Amino acid sequence: MADSLALPLREADLVTGDGDRAQRIKAIVGASSGNLVEWFDFYTYAFMSIYFAAAFFPTGDATSQLMATAGIFAVGFFMRPLGGWLFGWIADRHGRKNSMLISVLMMCGGSLMIALLPTYASIGAAAPALLLVARLIQGLSVGGEYGTAATYMSEIAGKGNRGFYSSFQYVTLIGGQLLALVVLVMLQNLMSVDEIKSWGWRIPFIIGAATAVVAMYLRRSLVETGSQEAMHSKEAGSIFALLKYKRSVLIVMGLTMGGSLYFYTFTTYMQKYLVNTAKMELKTVSMVMTGVLVIFMLLQPIFGALSDRIGRRSNMLLFSGLATLASVPLLVALGQVSNPYAAFALALAALVIASFYTSVSGVVKAEVFPSTVRCLGVGFTYAVGNALFGGTAEYVALSLKAAGHEGWFPWYVTALAGVAFVASLMLPDSRRNSYLDGTWKT
């Protein structure tokens, strides 16, 4: 594989001294703050949809209403490839900082739009249409956020602790999801179900739009990690240049197919699965998943630091191998669980396995692309795989349930985890073979 676009120096060294830990931590916090806001806004939709589904889709039973909102959730994912391409091009050609500022601003706009939307009872079919528009804006934003933030945090970290620092991308991603869930639990305890369905579901979207202002302020102070040489290259941000790295594209696509499907199955879909299939009470499920996500979030730096010792390839082999073996028994058990403590243990076991992937999800992809197409390669390739398999997880699961074949879904997750295992076998050892360190070998 050609490696003419690789630079002899790491971009992080162009910004800070290798030992300047304080400056690196400040940069990680700045990038992470926007990431947390982005994902809080995005997950708020997933968690609140069970309350506002009837407001936008008043006909049909509970499952069909959830399928309609899950369909719009999935459509938002299909904007991600466009966002990955657009913001990847901006980041590779005009800087990672500019790309991250624009993406958080767009997420703010999409969230505020949902918060103010009239319902179907007020404006008819225009209500779900406008909901779709807002989700498309959010999908475009998140599609750009992932690749740029992953690249930035990978570049700012020094060799030897790159997995540890980069793991904070998923700390804030899970933190955004957890914060959305905490807000939901607070609403459930302060308001009646009817009040939440009537107007309370709008509150988290207002919170998300407001906190984006803080994130924009923090991101304004970020240092730029992309080198001027790379950004001024004629191949910077080019799809045609990206296609020179077919092996890297295939690896990232394979890892994303299995990793994203597994992650969304045991996080966003799990709340609906425990309510709709296991027949647990909604408040109980919310408390269970809140506890699970807190531990899951705290595990990320530990598993990220582990990858600095054993290599990112080992992390990915452990994730994909264990996910292939455990998906069916875990999902079958969770579908039959009635005890909240058992549900907690099973969901936590699933997410411990996921931690091998999530803690290094960004850096493992950044390490296989040169600087000139790194944001594009990470963001666009990930977005395509995530849209096709991660974003559709809920819709596929609910569709199979509606068709009377819910038992097929665990095998679907297993098959995609197997694809990730094959991609992991193709992955080079990051300790000796990484574009971030200028040591990539074909």
C-alpha positions in Angstrom: 0.0 0.0 0.0 1.2 3.5 -0.8 2.4 5.5 2.1 3.6 8.6 0.4 1.1 10.8 2.2 2.5 9.9 5.7 4.3 12.6 7.5 7.6 12.1 9.3 6.4 13.9 12.4 3.4 13.3 14.6 0.9 16.2 14.4 0.7 16.4 18.2 4.4 17.2 18.3 3.7 20.2 16.0 1.4 21.6 18.7 2.8 20.7 22.1 6.0 19.3 23.5 5.9 15.5 24.0 5.9 16.0 27.7 3.4 18.8 28.0 0.8 16.7 29.7 -1.2 19.7 31.1 -1.7 21.1 27.6 -2.8 17.7 26.3 -5.3 17.2 29.1 -6.7 20.7 28.5 -7.1 19.9 24.8 -8.8 16.6 25.6 -11.3 18.3 27.9 -12.1 20.9 25.3 -12.7 18.4 22.6 -14.6 16.1 25.0 -17.0 18.8 26.2 -18.5 19.2 22.7 -18.6 15.5 22.2 -20.6 15.1 25.4 -23.1 17.7 24.3 -23.4 16.2 20.8 -24.2 12.8 22.2 -26.5 14.0 25.0 -28.6 15.7 22.3 -28.5 12.6 20.1 -29.4 10.1 22.8 -32.1 12.3 24.2 -34.1 11.4 21.1 -33.6 7.7 21.6 -34.6 7.7 25.3 -37.5 10.2 25.0 -39.0 8.6 21.9 -41.0 6.2 24.0 -42.9 9.2 25.4 -43.4 11.4 22.4 -44.0 8.6 19.8 -47.8 9.0 20.0 -47.5 12.8 19.7 -46.1 12.5 16.2 -47.4 9.2 15.2 -50.9 8.9 16.8 -52.2 5.8 15.0 -51.3 2.2 15.6 -50.2 0.2 18.7 -47.2 0.9 20.9 -44.8 -1.3 18.8 -45.7 0.4 15.5 -45.3 3.9 17.0 -41.9 2.9 18.4 -41.0 1.5 14.9 -41.9 4.9 13.4 -39.7 6.8 15.8 -36.9 4.2 15.4 -37.2 4.6 11.7 -36.6 8.4 12.0 -33.7 7.5 14.4 -32.3 5.3 11.7 -32.7 7.9 9.0 -30.7 10.3 11.1 -27.9 7.7 10.9 -28.1 7.8 7.1 -27.0 11.4 7.1 -23.8 10.4 8.9 -21.9 9.4 5.7 -22.6 12.8 4.3 -21.6 14.4 7.6 -18.5 12.2 7.7 -17.5 13.3 4.2 -18.3 17.0 4.6 -16.7 17.5 8.0 -13.9 15.2 7.2 -13.1 17.4 4.2 -13.3 20.5 6.4 -11.1 19.0 9.1 -8.4 17.7 6.7 -8.3 20.9 4.6 -9.3 23.7 7.0 -8.5 22.3 10.5 -9.9 19.9 13.1 -10.9 22.9 15.3 -13.1 24.5 12.7 -14.9 21.3 12.0 -15.7 20.6 15.6 -17.1 24.1 16.2 -19.4 23.8 13.2 -20.6 20.3 14.2 -21.6 21.3 17.7 -23.4 24.4 16.4 -25.5 22.2 14.1 -26.4 19.8 16.8 -27.6 22.7 18.9 -29.9 23.9 16.1 -31.4 20.4 15.6 -32.1 19.9 19.3 -33.7 23.3 19.7 -35.9 22.6 16.7 -37.2 19.3 18.2 -37.9 21.1 21.5 -40.1 23.6 19.8 -41.9 21.4 17.3 -45.7 21.3 17.3 -47.3 17.9 17.5 -49.4 16.0 15.0 -52.6 17.2 16.7 -51.6 20.8 15.9 -50.2 20.7 12.4 -50.9 17.2 11.1 -48.4 15.4 8.9 -46.1 18.4 8.9 -45.1 17.4 12.5 -43.4 14.1 11.7 -41.9 15.7 8.6 -40.3 18.5 10.6 -39.1 15.9 13.2 -37.4 14.1 10.3 -35.7 17.4 9.2 -34.4 18.0 12.7 -33.0 14.5 12.9 -31.3 14.9 9.5 -29.5 18.0 10.9 -28.5 16.1 14.0 -27.3 13.1 11.9 -25.2 15.3 9.7 -23.6 16.9 12.8 -22.9 13.6 14.6 -21.5 12.2 11.3 -18.9 14.9 11.3 -18.3 14.9 15.1 -17.1 11.3 15.4 -14.3 11.3 12.9 -12.9 14.8 13.7 -13.0 14.3 17.5 -11.5 10.8 17.2 -8.7 12.2 15.0 -8.1 15.2 17.2 -7.9 13.2 20.4 -5.6 10.6 18.8 -3.2 13.3 17.5 -3.0 15.3 20.7 -2.1 12.2 22.7 1.5 11.0 23.0 2.9 7.6 22.1 2.5 5.1 24.9 -0.7 6.6 26.4 -2.7 7.2 23.2 -5.3 4.5 24.1 -5.8 6.0 27.5 -6.3 9.6 26.3 -8.4 8.6 23.3 -10.7 6.5 25.5 -12.2 9.8 26.8 -14.0 10.1 23.5 -16.3 7.2 24.6 -16.2 8.4 28.2 -18.0 11.6 27.0 -20.1 9.6 24.4 -21.3 7.4 27.2 -21.5 10.4 29.5 -23.8 12.1 27.1 -25.9 9.0 26.9 -25.9 8.7 30.7 -26.7 12.4 31.2 -29.7 11.9 28.9 -30.8 8.9 30.9 -30.3 10.8 34.2 -32.5 13.6 33.0 -35.1 11.0 32.0 -35.0 9.4 35.5 -35.4 12.9 37.1 -38.4 13.6 34.9 -39.9 10.2 35.7 -39.6 11.0 39.5 -40.8 14.6 39.3 -43.6 14.3 36.7 -46.4 11.9 35.9 -46.3 9.9 32.7 -49.1 12.0 31.2 -47.2 15.2 31.9 -44.0 13.8 30.3 -46.0 12.7 27.2 -47.8 16.0 27.0 -44.8 18.5 27.3 -42.1 17.2 29.7 -40.3 15.3 26.9 -39.3 18.7 25.5 -37.1 19.7 28.5 -34.0 17.5 27.7 -33.9 19.0 24.2 -33.9 22.5 25.6 -31.1 21.5 28.0 -29.0 20.1 25.2 -29.4 23.2 23.0 -28.3 25.4 26.0 -25.2 23.4 26.9 -24.0 23.6 23.4 -23.1 27.2 24.0 -20.7 26.2 26.7 -19.1 23.6 24.5 -18.6 26.1 21.7 -16.8 28.4 24.2 -14.5 25.7 25.3 -13.7 24.5 21.8 -12.7 28.0 20.7 -9.5 27.7 22.8 -8.4 24.4 21.3 -5.0 24.2 19.6 -4.9 22.8 16.0 -3.4 19.4 15.5 -3.4 19.2 11.7 -0.2 20.3 10.1 -0.2 23.1 7.6 1.7 20.9 5.2 -0.9 18.2 5.3 -3.9 20.7 5.0 -2.4 22.4 2.0 -1.8 19.1 0.2 -3.8 18.8 -3.0 -5.0 15.4 -1.7 -6.2 16.7 1.7 -9.8 15.5 2.3 -10.1 13.9 -1.1 -12.2 10.8 -1.6 -10.0 9.7 -4.5 -6.9 9.9 -2.2 -8.7 7.9 0.5 -9.4 5.1 -2.0 -5.6 4.5 -2.2 -5.9 3.0 1.3 -8.3 0.2 0.5 -7.0 -2.1 3.2 -7.5 0.6 5.9 -11.0 1.3 4.6 -12.0 -2.4 4.7 -10.6 -2.7 8.3 -12.5 0.3 9.6 -15.7 -0.8 7.8 -15.5 -4.3 9.3 -14.8 -3.1 12.8 -17.6 -0.6 12.6 -20.2 -3.1 11.3 -19.8 -5.4 14.4 -18.8 -2.8 16.9 -21.6 -0.3 16.2 -24.3 -2.9 16.0 -23.2 -4.5 19.3 -22.9 -1.2 21.1 -26.3 0.2 20.1 -27.9 -3.2 20.8 -26.8 -3.2 24.4 -27.2 0.6 25.0 -30.0 2.5 23.2 -32.1 -0.5 22.2 -31.7 -2.3 25.6 -34.1 0.0 27.4 -36.9 -0.7 24.8 -35.9 -4.5 24.8 -36.3 -4.8 28.5 -39.6 -3.0 28.5 -41.1 -4.4 25.3 -39.8 -8.0 25.5 -38.9 -8.7 29.1 -41.9 -6.7 30.3 -40.0 -4.9 33.0 -41.3 -1.6 34.3 -40.0 1.5 32.6 -38.7 3.2 35.7 -37.0 0.0 36.8 -35.3 -0.3 33.5 -34.1 3.3 33.5 -32.5 2.8 36.9 -30.8 -0.5 35.8 -29.4 1.1 32.7 -28.2 4.2 34.5 -26.2 2.1 36.9 -24.8 0.0 34.1 -23.8 3.0 32.0 -22.0 4.6 35.0 -19.7 1.6 35.3 -19.4 1.2 31.6 -18.2 4.9 31.4 -15.6 4.4 34.1 -14.2 1.3 32.4 -13.2 3.2 29.3 -9.8 4.6 30.5 -8.9 1.2 32.0 -9.5 -0.6 28.8 -7.8 2.2 26.8 -4.7 2.0 29.0 -4.8 -1.8 28.5 -4.6 -1.3 24.7 -1.4 0.8 25.2 0.2 -2.3 26.8 -1.2 -5.2 24.7 -1.9 -3.3 21.5 -5.1 -2.2 19.8 -5.2 -5.4 17.7 -5.4 -7.5 20.8 -8.3 -5.4 22.2 -10.2 -5.8 19.0 -9.7 -9.5 18.8 -10.9 -9.9 22.4 -14.0 -7.8 21.7 -15.0 -9.4 18.5 -14.3 -13.0 19.6 -16.2 -12.6 22.9 -19.1 -10.8 21.2 -19.4 -13.6 18.7 -19.7 -16.1 21.4 -21.8 -14.2 23.9 -24.4 -12.2 21.9 -27.0 -15.0 21.6 -26.9 -16.2 25.2 -26.9 -12.6 26.6 -29.8 -11.4 24.5 -31.9 -14.5 25.1 -31.3 -14.2 28.9 -32.1 -10.5 28.8 -35.3 -11.1 26.9 -36.5 -13.4 29.7 -35.2 -11.6 32.8 -37.5 -10.3 35.5 -35.2 -9.6 38.3 -33.6 -6.1 38.1 -30.3 -7.3 39.6 -30.1 -10.1 37.1 -30.8 -7.6 34.3 -28.1 -5.3 35.7 -25.5 -8.2 35.7 -26.3 -9.3 32.2 -26.3 -5.9 30.7 -23.0 -5.0 32.4 -21.4 -8.3 31.2 -22.4 -7.3 27.6 -20.9 -3.8 28.0 -17.7 -5.1 29.6 -17.1 -7.0 26.4 -18.0 -3.8 24.4 -15.3 -1.9 26.4 -12.5 -3.6 24.5 -13.9 -1.9 21.4 -15.4 1.4 22.6 -12.3 2.5 24.6 -10.1 2.4 21.4 -12.8 2.8 18.7 -11.5 6.2 17.5 -7.7 5.7 17.8 -7.7 2.3 16.2 -9.1 3.9 13.1 -7.0 7.0 13.2 -3.8 4.9 13.3 -4.5 3.3 9.9 -4.8 6.6 7.9 -2.3 9.3 7.0 -2.9 12.9 8.1 -4.1 14.2 4.7 -7.2 11.9 4.8 -7.3 10.9 8.4 -10.5 12.7 9.4 -12.2 11.7 6.2 -11.0 8.1 6.5 -12.1 7.8 10.1 -15.4 9.8 9.8 -16.7 8.8 6.4 -15.9 5.1 6.6 -17.1 4.8 10.1 -20.3 6.7 9.2 -21.2 4.4 6.3 -20.8 1.2 8.5 -22.6 2.8 11.4 -25.5 4.0 9.3 -26.0 0.6 7.8 -25.7 -1.5 10.9 -25.6 0.6 14.1 -28.3 3.1 13.3 -30.7 0.3 12.0 -30.2 -1.9 15.1 -33.5 -0.9 16.8 -35.5 -0.9 13.5 -34.2 -4.4 12.6 -34.9 -5.7 16.1 -38.4 -4.2 16.2 -39.2 -5.3 12.7 -38.3 -8.9 13.5 -40.4 -8.7 16.6 -43.4 -7.4 14.7 -42.9 -10.3 12.1 -42.8 -12.9 14.9 -39.1 -13.6 14.4 -37.5 -11.8 17.4 -35.2 -14.7 18.0 -33.4 -14.1 14.8 -31.9 -10.8 16.0 -29.3 -12.2 18.4 -27.9 -14.3 15.5 -27.7 -11.2 13.4 -25.6 -9.5 16.0 -23.4 -12.6 16.2 -22.9 -12.7 12.5 -21.7 -9.0 12.4 -19.4 -9.6 15.4 -17.9 -12.4 13.3 -17.2 -9.8 10.5 -15.5 -7.6 13.1 -13.3 -10.6 14.1 -12.1 -11.0 10.5 -11.3 -7.3 10.3 -9.4 -7.5 13.6 -7.2 -10.3 12.1 -6.3 -7.8 9.3 -5.4 -5.1 11.7 -1.7 -4.4 12.2 -0.1 -4.2 15.7 -0.3 -0.5 16.6 2.8 -0.6 18.8 5.0 -1.1 15.7 2.8 -0.1 12.8 0.9 3.2 13.0 0.5 6.3 10.8 0.3 8.5 13.9 3.9 7.5 14.7 5.1 7.5 11.1 5.8 3.8 11.3 3.2 2.4 9.0 4.4 -0.6 7.0 2.6 -2.3 4.1 
